[in-house]
């Protein structure tokens, strides 16, 4: 988001906003199902953190694949970094 001039804020709904931004900007081609999984993963993490619901290792393994594709897609869409000399 920052590479495109947007800032996140630290308040309720911030992670949901990031997910919505990702769906709009990254959800092209094969990344779409992975980006759409972000909101579900966010909700599960929230329940785990605040309601003490454990996350099964099988689900973590599946979601790691989603997260990896999301990170790879973000990296592929970043503008080139200037070379420092």
Order of alpha helices (4+ residues) and beta strands (2+ residues): alpha-alpha-alpha
